[in-house]
């Protein structure tokens, strides 16, 4: 009987330990760098996405000098970063000199991006290709995806076209290559749209009707949430638990703070972060 009780107690303790371990793995800390740039921290991983830039065309948040210095020198919370992801090569997402410095400073660092972005950076920083052992290229076809494991993190790149700006009948962003990312780390699923539109997301799902992009946290370009119907579509496809609104122009920030509150009547877990703010969502 005593042996039986010991076995029961041991089994109970193991189950409790496993439950706590699972709970501890579902922690996500987010530090907003600027624009679409974030540091994502799970229990075992740190990822930077679209965070190394200094140009915003005068329209968007840019990282402060102290933040850039902290990233480049690996100071907390930017210490022990596993990889740097880049959705596309616009200057309000990507500064080639900073990316080159970062990879040289941390030779174990991986750069996850598409071939178009690598060509752009190499054209700006001649010889950048000498760092190619640190490149993890993911270049999906339009409305397709590709996937790989990088430093223990499952990364899937989705070919969702960059949003369009027209001059007459010419799309000025026709040749801009954007990817959205699905990231799986420590039991969490994260989606980052890059600069795509709700229309381009619909084209993706029309082409991939069985695609499973569900996310615990979805980072979405702000114009993807222009209406309640758009929000409901995203909820139906991504099934997010929380949504982060990103890339809001500075002159629209007050308007979108109000819009966020209106949209929260439909989806309460909606966030619009302030620069350098850190939040724990799990």
C-alpha positions in Angstrom: 0.0 0.0 0.0 2.8 2.4 0.9 4.5 1.6 -2.4 1.2 2.3 -4.2 0.9 5.7 -2.4 4.4 6.6 -3.3 3.8 5.8 -6.9 0.6 7.9 -6.9 2.3 10.9 -5.3 5.3 10.6 -7.7 3.0 10.5 -10.7 1.0 13.4 -9.4 4.1 15.5 -8.9 5.3 14.6 -12.4 2.0 15.7 -13.9 2.0 18.9 -12.0 5.6 19.6 -13.1 4.7 18.9 -16.7 1.7 21.3 -16.5 3.9 24.0 -15.0 6.6 23.4 -17.7 4.0 23.7 -20.4 2.7 26.8 -18.9 6.1 28.3 -18.6 6.7 27.6 -22.3 3.7 29.7 -23.4 5.3 33.0 -22.4 5.8 35.7 -25.0 7.4 39.1 -24.2 7.2 41.7 -27.0 9.4 44.8 -27.2 8.3 47.4 -29.8 11.3 48.8 -31.6 9.6 51.0 -34.2 7.2 50.8 -37.1 7.0 47.0 -37.9 10.1 46.3 -35.8 9.8 44.0 -32.7 11.8 41.9 -30.4 10.0 38.6 -29.7 11.1 36.7 -26.6 9.9 33.2 -25.8 11.4 31.1 -22.9 14.2 29.7 -25.2 14.4 32.1 -28.1 14.8 35.8 -29.1 13.9 37.0 -32.5 14.2 40.5 -34.1 12.0 41.3 -37.0 12.2 44.4 -39.3 14.0 46.2 -36.5 17.3 47.6 -38.0 16.6 50.8 -39.8 16.9 54.6 -39.3 14.8 56.0 -42.2 11.0 56.4 -42.2 10.4 58.8 -45.1 9.3 61.2 -42.4 6.1 59.2 -41.8 6.7 56.5 -39.2 8.4 55.7 -35.9 12.2 55.0 -36.1 14.3 53.3 -33.5 16.0 55.6 -31.1 19.8 55.8 -31.1 20.0 54.1 -27.7 17.9 51.2 -29.0 20.1 50.8 -32.1 23.2 50.9 -30.0 21.7 48.3 -27.6 20.8 46.0 -30.5 24.2 46.3 -32.2 26.0 45.7 -28.9 23.8 42.9 -27.6 22.6 44.8 -24.5 19.5 43.7 -22.7 16.9 43.0 -23.7 18.6 42.5 -27.1 21.2 40.0 -25.7 21.3 36.4 -27.0 19.2 37.1 -30.1 18.8 33.9 -32.2 18.0 35.5 -35.6 17.0 38.6 -37.5 14.0 38.4 -39.8 13.3 40.9 -42.6 9.9 41.0 -44.5 11.1 43.2 -47.3 13.7 45.8 -48.2 12.0 49.2 -47.9 14.2 51.6 -45.9 11.6 51.9 -43.1 12.3 48.2 -42.4 15.9 47.7 -43.5 19.1 49.7 -43.3 21.8 47.6 -45.1 24.7 49.1 -43.1 23.1 48.2 -39.8 22.3 44.7 -40.9 25.9 44.2 -42.1 27.3 45.5 -38.8 25.0 43.3 -36.9 25.9 40.1 -38.7 29.6 40.9 -38.4 29.3 41.6 -34.7 27.5 38.3 -34.1 28.8 35.6 -36.4 26.3 33.0 -35.1 23.4 35.3 -36.0 21.1 34.2 -38.8 19.4 36.6 -41.2 16.1 35.2 -42.4 14.8 37.0 -45.5 14.1 36.6 -49.2 16.5 36.7 -52.2 15.2 40.1 -53.4 16.1 41.7 -50.0 19.6 40.0 -50.0 20.3 41.4 -53.5 19.2 44.9 -52.4 21.4 44.8 -49.3 24.4 43.4 -51.3 24.0 46.1 -53.9 24.2 48.7 -51.2 26.9 47.0 -49.2 29.4 45.5 -51.7 30.8 42.3 -50.4 27.8 41.6 -48.1 27.5 38.2 -49.8 30.7 37.1 -48.0 28.4 36.7 -44.9 26.2 34.2 -46.8 26.8 31.4 -44.2 24.5 33.5 -42.0 21.8 33.8 -44.6 18.6 31.7 -44.4 16.9 32.5 -47.7 13.2 32.0 -48.0 11.8 33.2 -51.3 8.3 31.7 -51.8 6.5 32.1 -55.1 3.5 34.6 -55.1 0.7 33.1 -53.0 2.8 30.1 -52.0 5.0 29.3 -49.0 8.2 27.7 -48.0 9.4 26.6 -44.6 12.6 25.7 -42.6 13.8 25.3 -39.1 16.3 28.0 -38.1 18.1 27.7 -34.7 15.3 25.5 -33.4 12.5 27.8 -34.6 10.0 26.8 -37.4 9.8 29.7 -39.9 7.3 29.7 -42.7 7.5 32.5 -45.3 4.3 33.3 -47.2 4.4 35.1 -50.5 1.9 37.8 -49.9 2.4 40.7 -52.3 3.4 44.1 -50.9 0.4 46.6 -50.8 0.0 48.7 -53.9 0.3 52.4 -54.5 -0.8 53.6 -58.0 0.3 56.4 -60.2 -2.2 56.3 -63.0 -2.5 52.7 -63.9 1.0 51.8 -62.7 1.5 50.0 -59.4 4.6 51.6 -57.9 5.2 48.6 -55.7 4.9 46.0 -58.5 8.5 44.9 -58.0 8.6 45.1 -54.2 8.8 41.6 -52.8 7.1 41.1 -49.4 6.7 38.0 -47.3 4.6 37.4 -44.3 6.0 35.1 -41.6 4.5 32.3 -39.5 6.8 31.6 -36.5 6.5 28.6 -34.2 8.6 28.7 -31.0 8.2 27.1 -27.6 4.6 26.2 -28.1 3.6 29.6 -29.5 2.5 30.6 -33.0 3.2 34.1 -34.2 2.1 35.7 -37.5 3.7 38.9 -39.0 2.2 40.3 -42.1 4.9 42.6 -43.3 3.4 45.3 -45.6 0.6 43.4 -47.3 -3.1 44.2 -47.7 -6.3 42.5 -46.8 -6.9 42.0 -50.5 -3.6 40.2 -51.0 -4.2 38.0 -48.0 -7.5 37.0 -49.5 -5.7 36.1 -52.8 -3.4 34.0 -50.7 -6.2 32.1 -49.0 -8.1 31.7 -52.3 -5.0 29.9 -53.6 -4.4 28.0 -50.4 -7.8 27.1 -49.0 -6.4 24.5 -46.6 -3.6 26.7 -45.3 -3.4 26.8 -41.5 -2.0 30.1 -40.4 -3.6 30.3 -37.0 -1.7 32.4 -34.6 -1.6 33.1 -30.9 -0.4 36.6 -31.7 -0.9 38.3 -35.1 1.1 41.4 -36.1 -0.9 43.2 -38.8 -0.3 46.1 -41.1 -2.9 48.7 -39.9 -4.8 49.1 -43.1 -5.7 45.4 -42.9 -8.1 46.4 -40.1 -9.9 49.3 -41.8 -13.3 47.8 -41.2 -15.1 45.4 -38.9 -15.6 43.1 -41.8 -11.8 43.0 -42.4 -11.3 42.2 -38.8 -13.8 39.4 -38.9 -12.2 38.0 -42.0 -8.8 37.9 -40.2 -10.3 36.3 -37.2 -11.9 33.6 -39.3 -8.6 32.8 -41.1 -5.9 33.4 -38.5 -7.9 32.6 -35.4 -5.7 34.9 -33.3 -5.9 35.2 -29.6 -4.3 38.6 -29.7 -3.6 41.2 -32.5 -0.9 43.9 -32.6 -1.6 46.8 -34.9 1.6 48.0 -36.6 3.0 50.5 -39.2 0.6 53.3 -38.2 1.8 56.7 -39.6 2.6 59.2 -36.9 0.0 61.6 -38.1 -2.7 58.9 -37.8 -1.7 57.7 -34.4 -4.5 59.5 -32.4 -7.1 58.4 -35.0 -6.0 54.8 -34.7 -6.0 54.9 -30.9 -9.6 55.7 -31.2 -10.3 53.2 -34.0 -8.6 50.5 -31.9 -11.1 51.1 -29.1 -14.0 50.8 -31.6 -12.6 47.5 -33.0 -12.1 46.1 -29.5 -15.9 45.8 -29.2 -15.5 43.0 -31.7 -12.1 41.7 -30.7 -11.0 42.8 -27.2 -7.4 41.6 -27.4 -6.2 44.3 -29.7 -3.0 46.3 -29.1 -1.3 49.4 -30.5 2.1 49.6 -28.8 4.2 52.7 -28.0 7.8 52.9 -29.0 10.2 51.1 -26.6 7.2 49.6 -24.8 7.5 46.0 -23.6 4.5 43.8 -22.9 4.1 40.2 -21.7 1.1 38.7 -23.5 1.3 35.2 -21.9 
